[in-house]
Amino acid sequence: MQCIRCQQHPSQIEEYKEAAYDMEMSPESYVRMDEGTYHSRTDFFCCTSCYVALGAPVLPDLIGMYEHAMGKDGTIIPFPTQK
Ligand SMILES: [Zn+2]
């Protein structure tokens, strides 16, 4: 599980660490349960700062990015450098 843009794991992102601590669960469980951008098939999510940096895409667009990033053989293609 990683953010589509910064490629950080939930346990590396402050907002999820804090929320997960408050709810006494792991950052990963928190994202799986409560992060609206989490997509289970590709196992990507988009952290808040990246979501804003991407221009707050609607969910179907975001999932399109996830599917593009997840290569056919399951290899993750690094997200292109932001403008
Ligand atoms: Zn991110």
PDB file of the backbone (N, CA, C, O) and the ligand in Angstrom, with CONECT records:
HET     ZN  A 101       1
ATOM      1  N   MET A   1       0.853  -1.201   0.000  1.00  0.00           N
ATOM      2  CA  MET A   1       0.000   0.000   0.000  1.00  0.00           C
ATOM      3  C   MET A   1       0.886   1.247   0.000  1.00  0.00           C
ATOM      4  O   MET A   1       1.787   1.380   0.828  1.00  0.00           O
ATOM      5  N   GLN A   2       0.622   2.143  -0.925  1.00  0.00           N
ATOM      6  CA  GLN A   2       1.395   3.387  -0.953  1.00  0.00           C
ATOM      7  C   GLN A   2       0.593   4.501  -1.615  1.00  0.00           C
ATOM      8  O   GLN A   2      -0.379   4.254  -2.329  1.00  0.00           O
ATOM      9  N   CYS A   3       1.023   5.724  -1.359  1.00  0.00           N
ATOM     10  CA  CYS A   3       0.384   6.878  -1.998  1.00  0.00           C
ATOM     11  C   CYS A   3       0.802   6.897  -3.469  1.00  0.00           C
ATOM     12  O   CYS A   3       1.966   6.658  -3.790  1.00  0.00           O
ATOM     13  N   ILE A   4      -0.132   7.176  -4.345  1.00  0.00           N
ATOM     14  CA  ILE A   4       0.123   7.176  -5.777  1.00  0.00           C
ATOM     15  C   ILE A   4       1.193   8.194  -6.177  1.00  0.00           C
ATOM     16  O   ILE A   4       1.923   7.966  -7.141  1.00  0.00           O
ATOM     17  N   ARG A   5       1.295   9.282  -5.472  1.00  0.00           N
ATOM     18  CA  ARG A   5       2.203  10.350  -5.906  1.00  0.00           C
ATOM     19  C   ARG A   5       3.512  10.374  -5.117  1.00  0.00           C
ATOM     20  O   ARG A   5       4.590  10.297  -5.708  1.00  0.00           O
ATOM     21  N   CYS A   6       3.430  10.480  -3.816  1.00  0.00           N
ATOM     22  CA  CYS A   6       4.673  10.565  -3.036  1.00  0.00           C
ATOM     23  C   CYS A   6       5.235   9.178  -2.729  1.00  0.00           C
ATOM     24  O   CYS A   6       6.367   9.054  -2.263  1.00  0.00           O
ATOM     25  N   GLN A   7       4.451   8.145  -2.988  1.00  0.00           N
ATOM     26  CA  GLN A   7       4.865   6.756  -2.807  1.00  0.00           C
ATOM     27  C   GLN A   7       5.250   6.423  -1.379  1.00  0.00           C
ATOM     28  O   GLN A   7       6.044   5.516  -1.128  1.00  0.00           O
ATOM     29  N   GLN A   8       4.683   7.161  -0.460  1.00  0.00           N
ATOM     30  CA  GLN A   8       4.934   6.864   0.944  1.00  0.00           C
ATOM     31  C   GLN A   8       3.897   5.882   1.460  1.00  0.00           C
ATOM     32  O   GLN A   8       2.761   5.831   0.989  1.00  0.00           O
ATOM     33  N   HIS A   9       4.322   5.119   2.428  1.00  0.00           N
ATOM     34  CA  HIS A   9       3.440   4.183   3.111  1.00  0.00           C
ATOM     35  C   HIS A   9       2.653   4.976   4.169  1.00  0.00           C
ATOM     36  O   HIS A   9       3.146   5.989   4.665  1.00  0.00           O
ATOM     37  N   PRO A  10       1.433   4.527   4.521  1.00  0.00           N
ATOM     38  CA  PRO A  10       0.670   5.261   5.551  1.00  0.00           C
ATOM     39  C   PRO A  10       1.471   5.531   6.826  1.00  0.00           C
ATOM     40  O   PRO A  10       1.308   6.579   7.450  1.00  0.00           O
ATOM     41  N   SER A  11       2.331   4.596   7.211  1.00  0.00           N
ATOM     42  CA  SER A  11       3.093   4.768   8.454  1.00  0.00           C
ATOM     43  C   SER A  11       4.163   5.853   8.329  1.00  0.00           C
ATOM     44  O   SER A  11       4.798   6.210   9.321  1.00  0.00           O
ATOM     45  N   GLN A  12       4.367   6.380   7.120  1.00  0.00           N
ATOM     46  CA  GLN A  12       5.348   7.457   6.920  1.00  0.00           C
ATOM     47  C   GLN A  12       4.659   8.816   6.819  1.00  0.00           C
ATOM     48  O   GLN A  12       5.327   9.846   6.722  1.00  0.00           O
ATOM     49  N   ILE A  13       3.326   8.823   6.841  1.00  0.00           N
ATOM     50  CA  ILE A  13       2.585  10.066   6.623  1.00  0.00           C
ATOM     51  C   ILE A  13       1.915  10.480   7.931  1.00  0.00           C
ATOM     52  O   ILE A  13       1.117   9.745   8.513  1.00  0.00           O
ATOM     53  N   GLU A  14       2.270  11.682   8.367  1.00  0.00           N
ATOM     54  CA  GLU A  14       1.852  12.163   9.673  1.00  0.00           C
ATOM     55  C   GLU A  14       0.329  12.109   9.902  1.00  0.00           C
ATOM     56  O   GLU A  14      -0.129  11.670  10.957  1.00  0.00           O
ATOM     57  N   GLU A  15      -0.444  12.560   8.904  1.00  0.00           N
ATOM     58  CA  GLU A  15      -1.899  12.626   9.117  1.00  0.00           C
ATOM     59  C   GLU A  15      -2.488  11.239   9.418  1.00  0.00           C
ATOM     60  O   GLU A  15      -3.420  11.124  10.215  1.00  0.00           O
ATOM     61  N   TYR A  16      -1.956  10.201   8.792  1.00  0.00           N
ATOM     62  CA  TYR A  16      -2.488   8.851   9.028  1.00  0.00           C
ATOM     63  C   TYR A  16      -1.960   8.264  10.322  1.00  0.00           C
ATOM     64  O   TYR A  16      -2.659   7.532  11.023  1.00  0.00           O
ATOM     65  N   LYS A  17      -0.720   8.596  10.625  1.00  0.00           N
ATOM     66  CA  LYS A  17      -0.163   8.121  11.893  1.00  0.00           C
ATOM     67  C   LYS A  17      -0.980   8.664  13.052  1.00  0.00           C
ATOM     68  O   LYS A  17      -1.324   7.930  13.979  1.00  0.00           O
ATOM     69  N   GLU A  18      -1.290   9.960  12.995  1.00  0.00           N
ATOM     70  CA  GLU A  18      -2.051  10.588  14.073  1.00  0.00           C
ATOM     71  C   GLU A  18      -3.456  10.022  14.164  1.00  0.00           C
ATOM     72  O   GLU A  18      -3.918   9.662  15.247  1.00  0.00           O
ATOM     73  N   ALA A  19      -4.138   9.941  13.022  1.00  0.00           N
ATOM     74  CA  ALA A  19      -5.517   9.443  13.023  1.00  0.00           C
ATOM     75  C   ALA A  19      -5.559   7.997  13.500  1.00  0.00           C
ATOM     76  O   ALA A  19      -6.452   7.609  14.253  1.00  0.00           O
ATOM     77  N   ALA A  20      -4.591   7.205  13.056  1.00  0.00           N
ATOM     78  CA  ALA A  20      -4.554   5.795  13.434  1.00  0.00           C
ATOM     79  C   ALA A  20      -4.282   5.656  14.928  1.00  0.00           C
ATOM     80  O   ALA A  20      -4.841   4.780  15.589  1.00  0.00           O
ATOM     81  N   TYR A  21      -3.426   6.519  15.454  1.00  0.00           N
ATOM     82  CA  TYR A  21      -3.107   6.481  16.876  1.00  0.00           C
ATOM     83  C   TYR A  21      -4.359   6.791  17.683  1.00  0.00           C
ATOM     84  O   TYR A  21      -4.664   6.114  18.665  1.00  0.00           O
ATOM     85  N   ASP A  22      -5.081   7.826  17.256  1.00  0.00           N
ATOM     86  CA  ASP A  22      -6.330   8.194  17.943  1.00  0.00           C
ATOM     87  C   ASP A  22      -7.321   7.049  17.936  1.00  0.00           C
ATOM     88  O   ASP A  22      -8.054   6.853  18.905  1.00  0.00           O
ATOM     89  N   MET A  23      -7.348   6.294  16.856  1.00  0.00           N
ATOM     90  CA  MET A  23      -8.326   5.219  16.736  1.00  0.00           C
ATOM     91  C   MET A  23      -7.756   3.870  17.150  1.00  0.00           C
ATOM     92  O   MET A  23      -8.408   2.835  17.009  1.00  0.00           O
ATOM     93  N   GLU A  24      -6.523   3.896  17.667  1.00  0.00           N
ATOM     94  CA  GLU A  24      -5.858   2.683  18.154  1.00  0.00           C
ATOM     95  C   GLU A  24      -5.817   1.582  17.093  1.00  0.00           C
ATOM     96  O   GLU A  24      -6.145   0.426  17.362  1.00  0.00           O
ATOM     97  N   MET A  25      -5.419   1.957  15.918  1.00  0.00           N
ATOM     98  CA  MET A  25      -5.247   0.963  14.847  1.00  0.00           C
ATOM     99  C   MET A  25      -3.977   1.300  14.073  1.00  0.00           C
ATOM    100  O   MET A  25      -3.375   2.350  14.294  1.00  0.00           O
ATOM    101  N   SER A  26      -3.572   0.418  13.172  1.00  0.00           N
ATOM    102  CA  SER A  26      -2.369   0.697  12.390  1.00  0.00           C
ATOM    103  C   SER A  26      -2.702   1.724  11.312  1.00  0.00           C
ATOM    104  O   SER A  26      -3.844   1.800  10.859  1.00  0.00           O
ATOM    105  N   PRO A  27      -1.700   2.524  10.895  1.00  0.00           N
ATOM    106  CA  PRO A  27      -1.955   3.497   9.831  1.00  0.00           C
ATOM    107  C   PRO A  27      -2.526   2.830   8.577  1.00  0.00           C
ATOM    108  O   PRO A  27      -3.380   3.397   7.895  1.00  0.00           O
ATOM    109  N   GLU A  28      -2.052   1.643   8.289  1.00  0.00           N
ATOM    110  CA  GLU A  28      -2.534   0.927   7.109  1.00  0.00           C
ATOM    111  C   GLU A  28      -4.025   0.557   7.248  1.00  0.00           C
ATOM    112  O   GLU A  28      -4.798   0.721   6.304  1.00  0.00           O
ATOM    113  N   SER A  29      -4.413   0.066   8.415  1.00  0.00           N
ATOM    114  CA  SER A  29      -5.831  -0.261   8.643  1.00  0.00           C
ATOM    115  C   SER A  29      -6.690   0.987   8.563  1.00  0.00           C
ATOM    116  O   SER A  29      -7.809   0.965   8.051  1.00  0.00           O
ATOM    117  N   TYR A  30      -6.139   2.078   9.082  1.00  0.00           N
ATOM    118  CA  TYR A  30      -6.886   3.325   9.050  1.00  0.00           C
ATOM    119  C   TYR A  30      -7.164   3.749   7.603  1.00  0.00           C
ATOM    120  O   TYR A  30      -8.292   4.109   7.266  1.00  0.00           O
ATOM    121  N   VAL A  31      -6.153   3.706   6.766  1.00  0.00           N
ATOM    122  CA  VAL A  31      -6.325   4.090   5.357  1.00  0.00           C
ATOM    123  C   VAL A  31      -7.330   3.156   4.680  1.00  0.00           C
ATOM    124  O   VAL A  31      -8.204   3.598   3.934  1.00  0.00           O
ATOM    125  N   ARG A  32      -7.186   1.856   4.954  1.00  0.00           N
ATOM    126  CA  ARG A  32      -8.085   0.884   4.340  1.00  0.00           C
ATOM    127  C   ARG A  32      -9.539   1.159   4.738  1.00  0.00           C
ATOM    128  O   ARG A  32     -10.454   0.983   3.933  1.00  0.00           O
ATOM    129  N   MET A  33      -9.738   1.586   5.967  1.00  0.00           N
ATOM    130  CA  MET A  33     -11.088   1.772   6.483  1.00  0.00           C
ATOM    131  C   MET A  33     -11.668   3.150   6.163  1.00  0.00           C
ATOM    132  O   MET A  33     -12.847   3.281   5.833  1.00  0.00           O
ATOM    133  N   ASP A  34     -10.811   4.181   6.267  1.00  0.00           N
ATOM    134  CA  ASP A  34     -11.372   5.527   6.320  1.00  0.00           C
ATOM    135  C   ASP A  34     -10.905   6.470   5.221  1.00  0.00           C
ATOM    136  O   ASP A  34     -11.444   7.569   5.084  1.00  0.00           O
ATOM    137  N   GLU A  35      -9.919   6.066   4.439  1.00  0.00           N
ATOM    138  CA  GLU A  35      -9.402   6.971   3.409  1.00  0.00           C
ATOM    139  C   GLU A  35     -10.207   6.748   2.122  1.00  0.00           C
ATOM    140  O   GLU A  35     -10.149   5.682   1.510  1.00  0.00           O
ATOM    141  N   GLY A  36     -10.960   7.789   1.730  1.00  0.00           N
ATOM    142  CA  GLY A  36     -11.853   7.662   0.586  1.00  0.00           C
ATOM    143  C   GLY A  36     -11.151   7.401  -0.737  1.00  0.00           C
ATOM    144  O   GLY A  36     -11.770   6.925  -1.690  1.00  0.00           O
ATOM    145  N   THR A  37      -9.860   7.710  -0.799  1.00  0.00           N
ATOM    146  CA  THR A  37      -9.121   7.511  -2.047  1.00  0.00           C
ATOM    147  C   THR A  37      -8.479   6.122  -2.122  1.00  0.00           C
ATOM    148  O   THR A  37      -7.843   5.783  -3.120  1.00  0.00           O
ATOM    149  N   TYR A  38      -8.647   5.325  -1.071  1.00  0.00           N
ATOM    150  CA  TYR A  38      -8.025   3.994  -1.091  1.00  0.00           C
ATOM    151  C   TYR A  38      -8.756   3.072  -2.067  1.00  0.00           C
ATOM    152  O   TYR A  38      -9.986   3.032  -2.092  1.00  0.00           O
ATOM    153  N   HIS A  39      -7.993   2.339  -2.863  1.00  0.00           N
ATOM    154  CA  HIS A  39      -8.555   1.440  -3.867  1.00  0.00           C
ATOM    155  C   HIS A  39      -7.924   0.071  -3.637  1.00  0.00           C
ATOM    156  O   HIS A  39      -6.718  -0.100  -3.815  1.00  0.00           O
ATOM    157  N   SER A  40      -8.738  -0.900  -3.242  1.00  0.00           N
ATOM    158  CA  SER A  40      -8.174  -2.166  -2.774  1.00  0.00           C
ATOM    159  C   SER A  40      -7.505  -2.982  -3.872  1.00  0.00           C
ATOM    160  O   SER A  40      -6.527  -3.677  -3.601  1.00  0.00           O
ATOM    161  N   ARG A  41      -8.005  -2.917  -5.105  1.00  0.00           N
ATOM    162  CA  ARG A  41      -7.443  -3.778  -6.141  1.00  0.00           C
ATOM    163  C   ARG A  41      -6.004  -3.383  -6.497  1.00  0.00           C
ATOM    164  O   ARG A  41      -5.137  -4.236  -6.686  1.00  0.00           O
ATOM    165  N   THR A  42      -5.779  -2.083  -6.583  1.00  0.00           N
ATOM    166  CA  THR A  42      -4.416  -1.629  -6.898  1.00  0.00           C
ATOM    167  C   THR A  42      -3.604  -1.375  -5.627  1.00  0.00           C
ATOM    168  O   THR A  42      -2.380  -1.263  -5.680  1.00  0.00           O
ATOM    169  N   ASP A  43      -4.291  -1.286  -4.485  1.00  0.00           N
ATOM    170  CA  ASP A  43      -3.647  -1.043  -3.191  1.00  0.00           C
ATOM    171  C   ASP A  43      -2.960   0.328  -3.132  1.00  0.00           C
ATOM    172  O   ASP A  43      -1.957   0.509  -2.442  1.00  0.00           O
ATOM    173  N   PHE A  44      -3.520   1.270  -3.863  1.00  0.00           N
ATOM    174  CA  PHE A  44      -3.029   2.649  -3.808  1.00  0.00           C
ATOM    175  C   PHE A  44      -4.027   3.514  -3.040  1.00  0.00           C
ATOM    176  O   PHE A  44      -5.210   3.192  -2.929  1.00  0.00           O
ATOM    177  N   PHE A  45      -3.513   4.607  -2.523  1.00  0.00           N
ATOM    178  CA  PHE A  45      -4.370   5.655  -1.983  1.00  0.00           C
ATOM    179  C   PHE A  45      -3.691   6.963  -2.367  1.00  0.00           C
ATOM    180  O   PHE A  45      -2.626   6.954  -2.984  1.00  0.00           O
ATOM    181  N   CYS A  46      -4.293   8.069  -2.011  1.00  0.00           N
ATOM    182  CA  CYS A  46      -3.691   9.361  -2.307  1.00  0.00           C
ATOM    183  C   CYS A  46      -3.770  10.193  -1.038  1.00  0.00           C
ATOM    184  O   CYS A  46      -4.864  10.511  -0.572  1.00  0.00           O
ATOM    185  N   CYS A  47      -2.614  10.550  -0.472  1.00  0.00           N
ATOM    186  CA  CYS A  47      -2.631  11.320   0.774  1.00  0.00           C
ATOM    187  C   CYS A  47      -3.163  12.729   0.488  1.00  0.00           C
ATOM    188  O   CYS A  47      -3.190  13.166  -0.663  1.00  0.00           O
ATOM    189  N   THR A  48      -3.576  13.419   1.520  1.00  0.00           N
ATOM    190  CA  THR A  48      -4.253  14.703   1.333  1.00  0.00           C
ATOM    191  C   THR A  48      -3.399  15.716   0.576  1.00  0.00           C
ATOM    192  O   THR A  48      -3.903  16.397  -0.317  1.00  0.00           O
ATOM    193  N   SER A  49      -2.107  15.828   0.918  1.00  0.00           N
ATOM    194  CA  SER A  49      -1.291  16.841   0.239  1.00  0.00           C
ATOM    195  C   SER A  49      -1.114  16.497  -1.241  1.00  0.00           C
ATOM    196  O   SER A  49      -1.090  17.390  -2.088  1.00  0.00           O
ATOM    197  N   CYS A  50      -0.990  15.207  -1.553  1.00  0.00           N
ATOM    198  CA  CYS A  50      -0.868  14.816  -2.963  1.00  0.00           C
ATOM    199  C   CYS A  50      -2.192  14.998  -3.691  1.00  0.00           C
ATOM    200  O   CYS A  50      -2.221  15.395  -4.856  1.00  0.00           O
ATOM    201  N   TYR A  51      -3.269  14.709  -3.007  1.00  0.00           N
ATOM    202  CA  TYR A  51      -4.594  14.867  -3.606  1.00  0.00           C
ATOM    203  C   TYR A  51      -4.797  16.326  -4.043  1.00  0.00           C
ATOM    204  O   TYR A  51      -5.283  16.607  -5.138  1.00  0.00           O
ATOM    205  N   VAL A  52      -4.416  17.222  -3.166  1.00  0.00           N
ATOM    206  CA  VAL A  52      -4.522  18.651  -3.472  1.00  0.00           C
ATOM    207  C   VAL A  52      -3.565  19.009  -4.617  1.00  0.00           C
ATOM    208  O   VAL A  52      -3.925  19.755  -5.528  1.00  0.00           O
ATOM    209  N   ALA A  53      -2.337  18.465  -4.558  1.00  0.00           N
ATOM    210  CA  ALA A  53      -1.336  18.748  -5.597  1.00  0.00           C
ATOM    211  C   ALA A  53      -1.789  18.240  -6.968  1.00  0.00           C
ATOM    212  O   ALA A  53      -1.409  18.795  -7.999  1.00  0.00           O
ATOM    213  N   LEU A  54      -2.594  17.194  -6.969  1.00  0.00           N
ATOM    214  CA  LEU A  54      -3.097  16.640  -8.239  1.00  0.00           C
ATOM    215  C   LEU A  54      -4.339  17.390  -8.724  1.00  0.00           C
ATOM    216  O   LEU A  54      -4.887  17.076  -9.781  1.00  0.00           O
ATOM    217  N   GLY A  55      -4.776  18.373  -7.955  1.00  0.00           N
ATOM    218  CA  GLY A  55      -5.929  19.169  -8.355  1.00  0.00           C
ATOM    219  C   GLY A  55      -7.248  18.551  -7.933  1.00  0.00           C
ATOM    220  O   GLY A  55      -8.271  18.752  -8.587  1.00  0.00           O
ATOM    221  N   ALA A  56      -7.229  17.793  -6.830  1.00  0.00           N
ATOM    222  CA  ALA A  56      -8.432  17.177  -6.270  1.00  0.00           C
ATOM    223  C   ALA A  56      -9.258  16.432  -7.330  1.00  0.00           C
ATOM    224  O   ALA A  56     -10.416  16.772  -7.574  1.00  0.00           O
ATOM    225  N   PRO A  57      -8.655  15.423  -7.951  1.00  0.00           N
ATOM    226  CA  PRO A  57      -9.379  14.673  -8.995  1.00  0.00           C
ATOM    227  C   PRO A  57     -10.580  13.914  -8.444  1.00  0.00           C
ATOM    228  O   PRO A  57     -10.599  13.531  -7.274  1.00  0.00           O
ATOM    229  N   VAL A  58     -11.580  13.699  -9.294  1.00  0.00           N
ATOM    230  CA  VAL A  58     -12.710  12.868  -8.872  1.00  0.00           C
ATOM    231  C   VAL A  58     -12.220  11.419  -8.804  1.00  0.00           C
ATOM    232  O   VAL A  58     -11.239  11.053  -9.451  1.00  0.00           O
ATOM    233  N   LEU A  59     -12.904  10.617  -8.026  1.00  0.00           N
ATOM    234  CA  LEU A  59     -12.434   9.259  -7.762  1.00  0.00           C
ATOM    235  C   LEU A  59     -12.190   8.407  -9.022  1.00  0.00           C
ATOM    236  O   LEU A  59     -11.173   7.716  -9.089  1.00  0.00           O
ATOM    237  N   PRO A  60     -13.084   8.434 -10.015  1.00  0.00           N
ATOM    238  CA  PRO A  60     -12.806   7.614 -11.211  1.00  0.00           C
ATOM    239  C   PRO A  60     -11.502   8.012 -11.907  1.00  0.00           C
ATOM    240  O   PRO A  60     -10.808   7.153 -12.449  1.00  0.00           O
ATOM    241  N   ASP A  61     -11.163   9.300 -11.898  1.00  0.00           N
ATOM    242  CA  ASP A  61      -9.900   9.755 -12.488  1.00  0.00           C
ATOM    243  C   ASP A  61      -8.721   9.228 -11.678  1.00  0.00           C
ATOM    244  O   ASP A  61      -7.705   8.795 -12.221  1.00  0.00           O
ATOM    245  N   LEU A  62      -8.892   9.278 -10.377  1.00  0.00           N
ATOM    246  CA  LEU A  62      -7.842   8.815  -9.480  1.00  0.00           C
ATOM    247  C   LEU A  62      -7.597   7.319  -9.693  1.00  0.00           C
ATOM    248  O   LEU A  62      -6.451   6.873  -9.758  1.00  0.00           O
ATOM    249  N   ILE A  63      -8.661   6.568  -9.798  1.00  0.00           N
ATOM    250  CA  ILE A  63      -8.528   5.123  -9.996  1.00  0.00           C
ATOM    251  C   ILE A  63      -7.873   4.835 -11.350  1.00  0.00           C
ATOM    252  O   ILE A  63      -7.120   3.872 -11.489  1.00  0.00           O
ATOM    253  N   GLY A  64      -8.168   5.683 -12.350  1.00  0.00           N
ATOM    254  CA  GLY A  64      -7.496   5.557 -13.642  1.00  0.00           C
ATOM    255  C   GLY A  64      -5.982   5.721 -13.493  1.00  0.00           C
ATOM    256  O   GLY A  64      -5.204   5.007 -14.126  1.00  0.00           O
ATOM    257  N   MET A  65      -5.583   6.666 -12.652  1.00  0.00           N
ATOM    258  CA  MET A  65      -4.144   6.869 -12.398  1.00  0.00           C
ATOM    259  C   MET A  65      -3.563   5.650 -11.691  1.00  0.00           C
ATOM    260  O   MET A  65      -2.450   5.223 -12.000  1.00  0.00           O
ATOM    261  N   TYR A  66      -4.296   5.100 -10.765  1.00  0.00           N
ATOM    262  CA  TYR A  66      -3.816   3.915 -10.035  1.00  0.00           C
ATOM    263  C   TYR A  66      -3.610   2.769 -11.015  1.00  0.00           C
ATOM    264  O   TYR A  66      -2.593   2.076 -10.986  1.00  0.00           O
ATOM    265  N   GLU A  67      -4.593   2.589 -11.875  1.00  0.00           N
ATOM    266  CA  GLU A  67      -4.521   1.460 -12.800  1.00  0.00           C
ATOM    267  C   GLU A  67      -3.384   1.640 -13.810  1.00  0.00           C
ATOM    268  O   GLU A  67      -2.748   0.678 -14.241  1.00  0.00           O
ATOM    269  N   HIS A  68      -3.154   2.900 -14.168  1.00  0.00           N
ATOM    270  CA  HIS A  68      -2.045   3.188 -15.071  1.00  0.00           C
ATOM    271  C   HIS A  68      -0.711   2.914 -14.374  1.00  0.00           C
ATOM    272  O   HIS A  68       0.219   2.368 -14.969  1.00  0.00           O
ATOM    273  N   ALA A  69      -0.641   3.303 -13.115  1.00  0.00           N
ATOM    274  CA  ALA A  69       0.605   3.148 -12.349  1.00  0.00           C
ATOM    275  C   ALA A  69       0.913   1.689 -12.058  1.00  0.00           C
ATOM    276  O   ALA A  69       2.073   1.297 -11.932  1.00  0.00           O
ATOM    277  N   MET A  70      -0.138   0.896 -11.953  1.00  0.00           N
ATOM    278  CA  MET A  70       0.049  -0.524 -11.688  1.00  0.00           C
ATOM    279  C   MET A  70       0.226  -1.215 -13.034  1.00  0.00           C
ATOM    280  O   MET A  70      -0.750  -1.466 -13.742  1.00  0.00           O
ATOM    281  N   GLY A  71       1.472  -1.522 -13.386  1.00  0.00           N
ATOM    282  CA  GLY A  71       1.749  -2.152 -14.677  1.00  0.00           C
ATOM    283  C   GLY A  71       1.055  -3.494 -14.801  1.00  0.00           C
ATOM    284  O   GLY A  71       0.577  -4.047 -13.810  1.00  0.00           O
ATOM    285  N   LYS A  72       1.000  -4.009 -15.993  1.00  0.00           N
ATOM    286  CA  LYS A  72       0.265  -5.255 -16.261  1.00  0.00           C
ATOM    287  C   LYS A  72       0.787  -6.434 -15.450  1.00  0.00           C
ATOM    288  O   LYS A  72       0.020  -7.316 -15.062  1.00  0.00           O
ATOM    289  N   ASP A  73       2.085  -6.448 -15.196  1.00  0.00           N
ATOM    290  CA  ASP A  73       2.653  -7.547 -14.417  1.00  0.00           C
ATOM    291  C   ASP A  73       2.693  -7.239 -12.918  1.00  0.00           C
ATOM    292  O   ASP A  73       3.306  -7.970 -12.140  1.00  0.00           O
ATOM    293  N   GLY A  74       2.033  -6.150 -12.525  1.00  0.00           N
ATOM    294  CA  GLY A  74       1.977  -5.814 -11.105  1.00  0.00           C
ATOM    295  C   GLY A  74       3.118  -4.925 -10.647  1.00  0.00           C
ATOM    296  O   GLY A  74       3.181  -4.548  -9.477  1.00  0.00           O
ATOM    297  N   THR A  75       4.022  -4.588 -11.560  1.00  0.00           N
ATOM    298  CA  THR A  75       5.126  -3.686 -11.206  1.00  0.00           C
ATOM    299  C   THR A  75       4.587  -2.262 -11.116  1.00  0.00           C
ATOM    300  O   THR A  75       3.793  -1.836 -11.955  1.00  0.00           O
ATOM    301  N   ILE A  76       5.008  -1.557 -10.128  1.00  0.00           N
ATOM    302  CA  ILE A  76       4.546  -0.186  -9.974  1.00  0.00           C
ATOM    303  C   ILE A  76       5.411   0.759 -10.797  1.00  0.00           C
ATOM    304  O   ILE A  76       6.631   0.801 -10.640  1.00  0.00           O
ATOM    305  N   ILE A  77       4.762   1.514 -11.674  1.00  0.00           N
ATOM    306  CA  ILE A  77       5.453   2.498 -12.504  1.00  0.00           C
ATOM    307  C   ILE A  77       5.499   3.804 -11.710  1.00  0.00           C
ATOM    308  O   ILE A  77       4.452   4.317 -11.316  1.00  0.00           O
ATOM    309  N   PRO A  78       6.681   4.344 -11.472  1.00  0.00           N
ATOM    310  CA  PRO A  78       6.761   5.591 -10.680  1.00  0.00           C
ATOM    311  C   PRO A  78       5.930   6.706 -11.292  1.00  0.00           C
ATOM    312  O   PRO A  78       5.872   6.864 -12.511  1.00  0.00           O
ATOM    313  N   PHE A  79       5.306   7.455 -10.444  1.00  0.00           N
ATOM    314  CA  PHE A  79       4.452   8.537 -10.911  1.00  0.00           C
ATOM    315  C   PHE A  79       5.319   9.617 -11.537  1.00  0.00           C
ATOM    316  O   PHE A  79       6.367   9.960 -10.988  1.00  0.00           O
ATOM    317  N   PRO A  80       4.893  10.173 -12.701  1.00  0.00           N
ATOM    318  CA  PRO A  80       5.715  11.198 -13.355  1.00  0.00           C
ATOM    319  C   PRO A  80       5.945  12.420 -12.467  1.00  0.00           C
ATOM    320  O   PRO A  80       5.091  12.790 -11.662  1.00  0.00           O
ATOM    321  N   THR A  81       7.084  13.020 -12.626  1.00  0.00           N
ATOM    322  CA  THR A  81       7.432  14.206 -11.846  1.00  0.00           C
ATOM    323  C   THR A  81       6.391  15.304 -12.070  1.00  0.00           C
ATOM    324  O   THR A  81       5.953  15.552 -13.194  1.00  0.00           O
ATOM    325  N   GLN A  82       6.022  15.931 -11.005  1.00  0.00           N
ATOM    326  CA  GLN A  82       4.986  16.960 -11.086  1.00  0.00           C
ATOM    327  C   GLN A  82       5.516  18.247 -11.677  1.00  0.00           C
ATOM    328  O   GLN A  82       6.684  18.595 -11.504  1.00  0.00           O
ATOM    329  N   LYS A  83       4.645  18.945 -12.373  1.00  0.00           N
ATOM    330  CA  LYS A  83       5.029  20.241 -12.947  1.00  0.00           C
ATOM    331  C   LYS A  83       5.191  21.297 -11.848  1.00  0.00           C
ATOM    332  O   LYS A  83       5.512  22.449 -12.140  1.00  0.00           O
TER     333      LYS A  83
HETATM  334 ZN    ZN A 101       1.198  11.376  -1.045  1.00  0.00          ZN2+
END
